[in-house]
């Protein structure tokens, strides 16, 4: 059981016959009246997002979400296939379950597949990935304003902002949570 006062980002719980995951939460203590918890929750199975307030003393059963490492193999007609490294079973995942950070994943990378009672509802890419820059404009000497950046396209097709000294062919490390350049690899 998890109480609403213990909500944290990523916590999953069952409510009204559905499974929800906390996206954002905020403990509110108004000047008058009782404290409450305002949370943005996502229905794990359907994908819908709602905002709701909870009494901090409310208790909900915890939903066990399986997180399994699988290797991204290929995509075909909007389905992305992941291979279980133990059983070599291929698991298809729809494009709508992937999330924005998946644009930094290339073939043969290991991702975490999130499922509840066998139904896949999300994919977590590695936190940091190393990718080659395939296209960017050259940086010119003298363009050294503080934190000057330029657009660059990486090998997966994603576009990010990089410092002026990065050139085509350079390997860079990217934080997939924010989509930001971290450092040269």
ROSE-4610 file (N, C-alpha, C; in Angstrom, 1 decimal, always signed):
// ROSE-4610
residu = [X/X/X/X/X/X/X/X/X/X/X/X/X/X/X/X/X/X/X/X/X/X/X/X/X/X/X/X/X/X/X/X/X/X/X/X/X/X/X/X/X/X/X/X/X/X/X/X/X/X/X/X/X/X/X/X/X/X/X/X/X/X/X/X/X/X/X/X/X/X/X/X/X/X/X/X/X/X/X/X/X/X/X/X/X/X/X/X/X/X/X/X/X/X/X/X/X/X/X/X/X/X/X/X/X/X/X/X/X/X/X/X/X/X/X/X/X/X/X/X/X/X/X/X/X/X/X/X/X/X/X/X/X/X/X/X/X/X/X/X/X/X/X/X/X/X/X/X/X/X/X/X/X/X/X/X/X/X/X/X/X/X/X/X/X/X/X/X/X/X/X/X/X/X/X/X/X/X/X/X/X/X/X/X/X/X/X/X/X/X/X/X/X/X/X/X/X/X/X/X/X/X/X/X/X/X/X/X/X/X/X/X/X/X/X/X/X/X/X/X/X/X/X/X/X/X/X/X/X/X/X/X/X/X/X/X/X/X/X/X/X/X/X/X/X/X/X/X/X/X/X/X/X/X/X/X/X/X/X/X/X/X/X/X/X/X/X/X/X/X/X/X/X/X/X/X/X/X/X/X/X/X/X/X/X/X/X/X/X/X/X/X/X/X/X/X/X/X/X/X/X/X/X/X/X/X/X/X/X/X/X/X/X/X/X/X/X/X/X/X/X/X/X/X/X/X/X/X/X/X/X/X/X/X/X/X/X/X/X/X/X/X/X/X/X/X/X/X/X/X/X/X/X/X/X/X/X/X/X/X/X/X/X/X/X/X/X/X/X/X/X/X/X/X/X/X/X/X/X/X/X/X/X/X/X/X/X/X/X/X/X/X/X/X/X/X/X/X/X/X/X/X/X/X/X/X/X/X/X/X/X/X/X/X/X/X/X/X/X/X/X/X/X/X/X/X/X/X/X/X/X/X/X/X/X/X/X/X/X/X/X/X/X/X/X/X/X/X/X/X/X/X/X/X/X/X/X/X/X/X/X/X/X/X/X/X/X/X/X/X/X/X/X/X/X/X/X/X/X/X/X/X/X/X/X/X/X/X/X/X/X/X/X/X/X/X/X/X/X/X/X/X/X/X/X/X/X/X/X/X/X/X/X/X/X/X/X/X/X/X/X/X/X/X/X/X/X/X/X/X/X/X/X/X/X/X/X/X/X/X/X/X/X/X/X/X/X/X/X/X/X/X/X/X/X]
num = [1/1/1/2/2/2/3/3/3/4/4/4/5/5/5/6/6/6/7/7/7/8/8/8/9/9/9/10/10/10/11/11/11/12/12/12/13/13/13/14/14/14/15/15/15/16/16/16/17/17/17/18/18/18/19/19/19/20/20/20/21/21/21/22/22/22/23/23/23/24/24/24/25/25/25/26/26/26/27/27/27/28/28/28/29/29/29/30/30/30/31/31/31/32/32/32/33/33/33/34/34/34/35/35/35/36/36/36/37/37/37/38/38/38/39/39/39/40/40/40/41/41/41/42/42/42/43/43/43/44/44/44/45/45/45/46/46/46/47/47/47/48/48/48/49/49/49/50/50/50/51/51/51/52/52/52/53/53/53/54/54/54/55/55/55/56/56/56/57/57/57/58/58/58/59/59/59/60/60/60/61/61/61/62/62/62/63/63/63/64/64/64/65/65/65/66/66/66/67/67/67/68/68/68/69/69/69/70/70/70/71/71/71/72/72/72/73/73/73/74/74/74/75/75/75/76/76/76/77/77/77/78/78/78/79/79/79/80/80/80/81/81/81/82/82/82/83/83/83/84/84/84/85/85/85/86/86/86/87/87/87/88/88/88/89/89/89/90/90/90/91/91/91/92/92/92/93/93/93/94/94/94/95/95/95/96/96/96/97/97/97/98/98/98/99/99/99/100/100/100/101/101/101/102/102/102/103/103/103/104/104/104/105/105/105/106/106/106/107/107/107/108/108/108/109/109/109/110/110/110/111/111/111/112/112/112/113/113/113/114/114/114/115/115/115/116/116/116/117/117/117/118/118/118/119/119/119/120/120/120/121/121/121/122/122/122/123/123/123/124/124/124/125/125/125/126/126/126/127/127/127/128/128/128/129/129/129/130/130/130/131/131/131/132/132/132/133/133/133/134/134/134/135/135/135/136/136/136/137/137/137/138/138/138/139/139/139/140/140/140/141/141/141/142/142/142/143/143/143/144/144/144/145/145/145/146/146/146/147/147/147/148/148/148/149/149/149/150/150/150/151/151/151/152/152/152/153/153/153/154/154/154/155/155/155/156/156/156/157/157/157/158/158/158/159/159/159/160/160/160/161/161/161/162/162/162/163/163/163/164/164/164/165/165/165/166/166/166/167/167/167/168/168/168/169/169/169/170/170/170/171/171/171/172/172/172/173/173/173/174/174/174/175/175/175/176/176/176/177/177/177/178/178/178/179/179/179/180/180/180/181/181/181/182/182/182/183/183/183/184/184/184/185/185/185]
x = [+0.8/+0.0/+0.9/+0.4/+1.1/+0.1/+0.5/-0.4/-0.1/-1.1/-0.9/+0.1/+0.4/+1.4/+2.8/+3.0/+4.2/+4.4/+3.6/+3.7/+5.0/+5.6/+6.9/+6.7/+7.5/+7.5/+7.8/+7.0/+7.2/+6.5/+5.9/+5.2/+4.0/+3.7/+2.5/+1.6/+0.3/-0.7/-2.0/-2.8/-4.1/-5.2/-6.1/-7.2/-8.4/-9.6/-10.8/-10.6/-9.9/-9.7/-8.7/-8.0/-7.0/-5.7/-4.6/-3.2/-2.8/-2.3/-1.8/-0.4/+0.3/+1.7/+1.8/+2.5/+2.6/+3.6/+3.2/+4.1/+4.7/+3.8/+4.2/+3.3/+3.9/+3.1/+3.5/+2.6/+2.9/+2.2/+2.9/+2.2/+1.8/+0.6/+0.1/-0.4/+0.1/-0.4/-0.9/-2.2/-2.8/-2.8/-2.9/-3.0/-4.2/-5.3/-6.5/-6.8/-7.4/-7.8/-6.7/-7.1/-6.2/-5.2/-4.1/-3.1/-3.7/-3.2/-3.6/-2.5/-2.6/-1.6/-2.2/-1.7/-2.1/-1.2/-1.7/-0.9/-1.4/-0.4/-0.7/-0.4/-1.4/-1.3/-1.6/-0.9/-1.1/-1.7/-2.8/-3.3/-2.3/-1.7/-0.7/-1.2/-2.4/-2.9/-3.4/-4.2/-4.8/-3.9/-3.0/-2.1/-2.7/-3.9/-4.5/-3.9/-3.8/-3.2/-4.3/-4.4/-5.4/-4.7/-5.3/-4.8/-5.8/-5.4/-6.3/-5.7/-6.6/-6.1/-6.5/-5.6/-5.7/-5.6/-6.3/-6.0/-4.7/-3.8/-2.5/-2.7/-3.8/-4.0/-4.6/-5.1/-5.6/-4.6/-5.0/-4.1/-4.5/-3.6/-3.9/-2.9/-3.4/-2.5/-1.4/-0.2/+0.9/+0.7/+1.0/+0.9/+2.3/+2.6/+3.9/+4.1/+5.1/+5.4/+6.7/+6.7/+7.9/+8.8/+10.1/+11.1/+12.1/+12.2/+13.0/+14.0/+15.3/+16.2/+16.0/+15.8/+15.7/+16.5/+16.9/+17.7/+16.8/+16.9/+16.1/+16.7/+15.9/+16.4/+16.1/+14.8/+14.4/+13.0/+12.6/+11.2/+10.6/+9.3/+8.6/+7.1/+6.8/+5.4/+4.8/+5.6/+5.1/+5.3/+5.8/+6.0/+7.6/+8.0/+9.4/+9.6/+10.6/+10.8/+12.0/+11.8/+12.8/+13.0/+14.3/+14.6/+15.0/+14.4/+14.7/+16.1/+17.1/+18.4/+18.5/+17.6/+17.6/+16.8/+15.6/+14.8/+14.9/+15.5/+15.6/+14.2/+13.2/+11.9/+11.8/+11.1/+10.9/+9.6/+9.6/+8.4/+8.1/+7.0/+6.6/+6.1/+6.5/+6.0/+5.5/+4.3/+3.7/+4.5/+4.4/+5.1/+4.6/+3.3/+2.8/+3.3/+3.9/+4.4/+5.9/+6.5/+8.0/+8.4/+7.7/+8.1/+9.1/+9.3/+10.1/+11.6/+12.1/+13.5/+14.0/+13.0/+13.4/+14.1/+14.0/+14.7/+16.2/+16.7/+18.2/+18.6/+17.7/+18.1/+18.4/+19.5/+19.8/+19.7/+19.8/+19.7/+20.7/+20.4/+21.2/+21.5/+20.8/+20.9/+20.0/+20.4/+19.5/+18.7/+17.3/+16.4/+15.6/+15.0/+14.1/+12.7/+12.0/+10.7/+9.8/+8.8/+7.9/+6.6/+6.2/+4.9/+4.2/+2.9/+2.0/+1.1/+1.3/+0.5/+0.7/+1.9/+2.2/+1.9/+1.3/+0.9/+2.0/+2.8/+3.8/+3.2/+3.7/+3.1/+4.2/+5.5/+6.5/+7.9/+8.7/+10.1/+11.0/+12.0/+13.0/+14.3/+14.8/+16.1/+17.2/+18.4/+19.5/+19.6/+20.1/+20.1/+21.1/+22.2/+23.2/+23.5/+23.5/+23.9/+25.0/+25.8/+26.9/+26.6/+26.4/+26.1/+27.0/+27.1/+27.9/+27.1/+27.7/+27.1/+27.2/+26.0/+26.0/+26.0/+25.4/+25.3/+25.3/+26.1/+26.1/+26.9/+26.6/+27.3/+28.7/+29.7/+31.0/+30.9/+31.7/+31.8/+32.9/+32.7/+33.8/+34.5/+35.8/+36.5/+36.0/+35.9/+35.3/+33.9/+33.2/+31.8/+31.8/+32.3/+32.5/+31.6/+30.4/+29.5/+29.3/+29.0/+28.8/+27.7/+28.1/+27.2/+26.6/+27.4/+26.9/+26.7/+25.5/+25.3/+24.8/+24.8/+24.3/+23.5/+22.6/+21.9/+22.8/+22.5/+23.3/+22.3/+22.5/+21.7/+22.6/+22.1/+22.9/+22.5/+23.2/+23.0/+21.6/+20.8/+19.5/+18.5/+18.9/+18.0/+17.5/+17.8/+17.3/+18.2/+17.6/+18.3/+18.5/+19.7/+19.9/+20.8/+21.0/+21.9/+23.3/+24.3/+25.7/+26.6/+27.7/+28.6/+29.2/+29.8/+30.3/+31.5/+32.3/+33.5/+33.2/+31.9/+31.6/+31.5/+32.1/+32.1/+31.4/+31.1/+30.6/+31.5/+31.0/+31.8/+32.2/+32.1/+32.4/+31.4/+31.9/+31.0/+30.7/+29.4/+29.0/+28.1/+28.1/+27.3/+26.1/+24.9/+23.6/+22.8/+22.3/+21.4/+20.0/+19.4/+18.2/+17.0/+17.2/+16.1/+15.7/+16.8/+16.6/+16.8/+17.5/+17.8/+18.9/+19.8/+20.9/+22.2/+23.1/+24.5/+25.2/+26.0/+26.7/+28.2/+28.8/+30.3/+30.7/+31.9/+32.5/+32.7/+32.5/+32.7/+34.1]
y = [-1.2/+0.0/+1.3/+2.2/+3.5/+4.6/+5.5/+6.6/+7.8/+8.6/+9.8/+10.7/+10.7/+11.6/+11.1/+9.9/+9.3/+9.3/+9.9/+10.0/+10.5/+9.9/+10.4/+10.2/+10.9/+10.7/+9.2/+8.6/+7.2/+6.2/+6.5/+5.5/+5.1/+3.8/+3.2/+2.6/+2.8/+2.4/+2.1/+1.3/+0.9/+1.8/+2.3/+3.1/+2.9/+2.6/+2.5/+1.4/+0.4/-0.7/-0.4/+0.7/+1.1/+1.2/+1.2/+1.4/+2.8/+3.5/+4.9/+5.1/+6.0/+6.3/+7.8/+8.2/+9.6/+10.3/+11.3/+12.1/+13.3/+14.0/+15.1/+15.1/+15.6/+15.7/+17.0/+17.5/+18.6/+18.5/+18.6/+18.7/+20.1/+20.4/+21.7/+21.9/+22.9/+23.2/+24.6/+24.7/+26.1/+26.7/+28.0/+28.7/+28.3/+28.1/+27.6/+26.2/+25.4/+24.1/+23.0/+21.8/+20.7/+20.6/+20.0/+19.8/+18.8/+18.9/+17.9/+17.7/+16.7/+16.4/+16.6/+17.4/+17.6/+16.8/+15.9/+15.1/+15.0/+14.9/+14.6/+13.1/+12.4/+10.9/+10.4/+9.4/+8.8/+7.4/+7.1/+5.8/+4.9/+3.9/+3.1/+2.4/+1.8/+1.0/+1.8/+2.9/+3.7/+4.8/+5.3/+6.4/+7.8/+7.9/+9.2/+9.8/+11.2/+11.9/+12.8/+12.7/+13.6/+14.2/+15.3/+15.9/+15.7/+15.4/+15.1/+15.5/+15.7/+16.0/+14.9/+14.6/+13.5/+14.0/+13.3/+13.5/+12.8/+13.4/+12.7/+11.4/+11.2/+9.9/+8.8/+9.1/+8.1/+7.0/+5.7/+4.6/+3.9/+3.5/+2.8/+1.6/+0.4/-0.7/-0.4/-0.8/-0.6/-1.5/-1.0/-1.9/-2.3/-3.5/-4.0/-3.9/-3.0/-2.8/-3.5/-4.4/-5.1/-4.3/-4.2/-3.4/-4.5/-4.7/-5.7/-5.1/-5.4/-5.0/-5.8/-5.1/-5.7/-4.9/-5.6/-4.9/-4.5/-3.2/-2.8/-3.4/-4.0/-4.7/-3.9/-3.6/-2.9/-2.5/-1.6/-1.2/-1.6/-1.8/-2.2/-1.7/-0.8/-0.3/+0.2/+1.0/+1.6/+0.7/-0.5/-1.4/-1.5/-1.4/-1.4/-2.7/-3.5/-4.9/-4.9/-5.4/-5.6/-7.0/-7.4/-8.8/-9.1/-10.1/-10.5/-11.2/-10.8/-11.4/-12.8/-13.2/-14.5/-15.5/-15.2/-16.2/-15.9/-14.8/-14.4/-14.2/-13.9/-13.7/-12.2/-12.0/-10.6/-10.1/-8.9/-8.2/-7.0/-6.9/-5.7/-4.6/-3.4/-2.2/-1.2/-0.6/+0.4/+1.7/+2.6/+3.8/+4.8/+4.7/+5.6/+5.2/+4.0/+3.7/+4.1/+4.6/+4.8/+6.1/+7.2/+8.4/+9.2/+10.5/+11.4/+11.0/+10.4/+10.2/+9.0/+8.3/+7.2/+7.6/+8.9/+9.4/+9.3/+9.1/+8.9/+7.5/+6.5/+5.1/+4.6/+3.9/+3.2/+1.7/+1.0/-0.5/-1.1/-2.1/-2.9/-2.2/-1.1/-0.5/-1.2/-1.3/-1.9/-0.9/-1.2/-0.3/-1.1/-0.3/-1.0/-1.0/-2.1/-2.3/-2.3/-1.4/-1.4/-2.1/-3.0/-3.7/-4.0/-4.1/-4.5/-5.6/-6.7/-8.0/-8.3/-8.2/-8.6/-7.6/-6.4/-5.4/-4.3/-4.1/-3.1/-1.7/-0.8/+0.5/+1.6/+1.2/+2.3/+1.7/+2.5/+2.2/+3.2/+2.8/+3.8/+3.6/+4.5/+4.4/+4.5/+4.2/+4.4/+5.9/+6.2/+7.6/+8.4/+7.9/+8.6/+7.7/+8.3/+7.6/+8.3/+7.6/+8.2/+8.0/+9.1/+9.1/+10.0/+9.7/+10.5/+11.6/+12.8/+13.9/+13.7/+13.7/+13.4/+14.7/+15.8/+17.0/+18.2/+19.2/+20.4/+21.5/+22.7/+23.8/+24.0/+24.4/+24.6/+25.8/+25.7/+26.8/+27.7/+29.0/+30.0/+30.6/+30.8/+31.5/+32.9/+33.3/+34.6/+34.6/+33.5/+33.4/+32.8/+33.5/+32.9/+33.6/+33.9/+34.5/+33.3/+33.7/+32.7/+31.7/+30.4/+29.3/+29.3/+29.7/+29.8/+28.3/+28.1/+26.7/+26.8/+25.6/+25.5/+24.2/+24.1/+22.8/+21.8/+20.5/+19.4/+18.2/+17.4/+16.2/+15.0/+14.1/+12.9/+11.7/+10.6/+9.4/+8.8/+9.1/+8.5/+9.5/+10.7/+11.6/+12.7/+12.6/+13.6/+14.8/+16.0/+17.3/+17.8/+18.2/+18.8/+20.1/+20.8/+22.0/+21.6/+21.9/+21.6/+22.8/+22.8/+23.9/+24.1/+25.3/+25.6/+24.8/+24.2/+23.4/+22.0/+21.6/+20.2/+20.2/+19.2/+19.1/+17.8/+17.6/+16.4/+15.3/+14.1/+12.9/+12.8/+13.9/+13.8/+12.9/+12.1/+11.3/+12.2/+12.3/+13.1/+12.3/+12.7/+12.0/+12.9/+12.3/+13.0/+12.4/+13.3/+12.9/+12.8/+11.5/+11.3/+11.8/+12.1/+12.6/+14.1/+14.8/+16.2/+16.5/+15.6/+15.8/+16.8/+17.0/+17.9/+17.3/+18.1/+17.7/+17.7/+16.6/+16.5/+16.9/+16.1/+16.2/+15.4/+15.6/+14.8/+13.4/+12.4/+11.0/+10.5]
z = [+0.0/+0.0/+0.0/-0.7/-0.8/-0.4/+0.5/+0.8/-0.1/-0.3/-1.1/-0.6/+0.7/+1.2/+0.8/+0.4/+0.0/-1.5/-2.3/-3.7/-4.2/-5.2/-5.8/-7.3/-8.1/-9.5/-9.9/-10.7/-11.2/-10.3/-9.2/-8.4/-9.1/-9.1/-9.7/-8.6/-8.8/-7.9/-8.6/-7.9/-8.5/-7.8/-8.6/-8.1/-9.1/-8.6/-9.4/-10.5/-10.2/-11.2/-12.3/-12.2/-13.2/-12.5/-13.3/-12.8/-13.3/-12.3/-12.6/-12.2/-12.9/-12.6/-12.3/-11.3/-11.0/-11.9/-12.6/-13.5/-12.7/-12.1/-11.2/-10.0/-8.9/-7.7/-6.9/-6.1/-5.3/-4.0/-2.9/-1.6/-1.3/-1.0/-0.8/+0.6/+1.3/+2.7/+2.6/+2.4/+2.4/+3.8/+3.8/+5.1/+5.9/+5.3/+6.0/+5.4/+6.3/+5.8/+5.9/+5.4/+5.5/+4.3/+4.5/+3.4/+2.4/+1.2/+0.2/-0.8/-1.6/-2.6/-4.0/-4.8/-6.2/-7.1/-7.9/-8.7/-10.2/-11.1/-12.5/-12.6/-13.0/-13.1/-14.5/-14.9/-16.2/-16.1/-16.8/-16.8/-17.6/-17.0/-17.6/-18.8/-18.7/-19.8/-21.0/-20.7/-21.8/-22.2/-21.4/-21.7/-21.4/-21.0/-20.7/-19.5/-19.5/-18.3/-17.7/-16.4/-15.7/-14.5/-14.0/-12.8/-11.7/-10.5/-9.4/-8.1/-7.1/-5.8/-4.9/-3.9/-3.0/-1.6/-0.7/+0.8/+1.1/+1.8/+2.1/+2.9/+3.5/+4.3/+3.4/+2.2/+1.3/+1.0/+1.1/+0.8/-0.5/-1.3/-2.5/-2.7/-3.2/-3.4/-4.4/-4.2/-5.1/-6.3/-7.5/-8.7/-9.0/-9.2/-9.5/-11.0/-11.4/-12.8/-13.1/-14.1/-14.4/-15.3/-15.0/-15.8/-16.2/-17.5/-18.1/-19.1/-19.1/-20.1/-21.3/-22.4/-23.8/-24.8/-25.8/-26.9/-28.0/-28.4/-29.6/-30.8/-31.7/-32.9/-34.1/-34.4/-35.6/-35.5/-36.5/-36.6/-38.0/-37.9/-39.2/-39.1/-40.0/-40.0/-38.7/-38.0/-36.7/-35.5/-35.7/-34.6/-34.4/-33.2/-32.8/-32.1/-32.5/-32.0/-31.0/-29.8/-28.8/-28.5/-28.3/-28.1/-26.7/-26.1/-24.7/-24.8/-24.1/-24.2/-23.6/-22.8/-22.2/-23.1/-23.5/-24.3/-25.8/-26.2/-27.6/-28.2/-27.4/-27.9/-28.3/-29.5/-30.0/-29.4/-28.9/-28.3/-29.1/-29.8/-30.6/-29.7/-29.9/-29.1/-30.1/-29.9/-30.7/-30.5/-31.6/-31.5/-30.4/-30.1/-29.0/-27.6/-27.4/-26.1/-25.9/-27.0/-26.9/-26.2/-26.3/-25.7/-26.5/-26.1/-26.8/-26.8/-25.7/-25.6/-26.5/-27.1/-28.0/-29.2/-29.6/-30.8/-30.7/-29.5/-29.4/-29.4/-29.6/-29.5/-30.9/-31.0/-32.3/-32.1/-33.2/-33.1/-32.2/-31.6/-30.7/-29.3/-29.0/-27.7/-26.7/-25.5/-24.4/-23.8/-23.7/-23.1/-22.1/-21.1/-20.2/-20.7/-20.8/-21.2/-20.0/-19.8/-18.7/-19.1/-18.2/-18.5/-17.2/-17.3/-16.2/-16.6/-15.9/-16.2/-17.7/-18.3/-19.6/-20.7/-20.3/-21.3/-21.2/-22.3/-22.4/-22.5/-21.6/-21.7/-21.8/-21.8/-21.9/-22.1/-22.7/-22.9/-22.4/-21.5/-21.0/-21.7/-22.5/-23.1/-22.1/-22.4/-21.5/-21.1/-20.0/-19.5/-20.4/-20.7/-21.6/-22.8/-24.0/-25.2/-25.9/-26.6/-27.4/-28.9/-29.6/-31.0/-31.8/-33.1/-34.0/-34.6/-34.7/-35.4/-36.9/-37.6/-39.0/-39.8/-39.2/-40.0/-39.0/-39.3/-38.5/-39.3/-39.0/-39.7/-39.0/-39.7/-39.1/-38.1/-37.0/-36.1/-36.5/-36.4/-36.8/-35.6/-35.7/-34.7/-34.5/-33.3/-33.0/-32.6/-32.9/-32.5/-31.1/-30.1/-28.8/-27.7/-28.0/-27.0/-26.0/-24.8/-23.7/-24.1/-24.0/-24.2/-25.6/-26.6/-28.0/-28.5/-29.1/-29.6/-31.0/-31.7/-33.1/-33.2/-34.2/-34.3/-34.9/-34.5/-35.1/-35.2/-36.2/-36.4/-36.1/-35.2/-34.8/-35.7/-35.6/-36.5/-36.4/-35.3/-35.3/-36.0/-36.4/-37.0/-36.1/-34.8/-33.8/-34.0/-33.7/-33.8/-32.4/-32.0/-30.7/-30.9/-29.8/-29.8/-29.2/-29.9/-29.5/-29.5/-28.7/-28.8/-30.1/-30.4/-31.7/-32.1/-31.2/-31.5/-32.0/-31.9/-32.4/-33.9/-34.6/-36.0/-36.4/-37.7/-38.3/-38.0/-37.6/-37.3/-35.9/-35.1/-33.7/-32.9/-32.0/-31.1/-29.9/-29.5/-28.4/-27.5/-26.2/-25.2/-25.0/-25.0/-24.8/-23.6/-22.8/-21.8/-22.4/-22.4/-23.0/-22.2/-20.9/-20.1/-20.5/-20.9/-21.2/-22.7/-23.4/-24.8/-25.0/-24.0/-24.1/-24.3/-25.0/-25.2/-23.8/-23.5/-22.3/-22.5/-23.4/-23.6/-24.8/-25.2/-26.3/-25.7/-26.6/-26.1/-26.5]
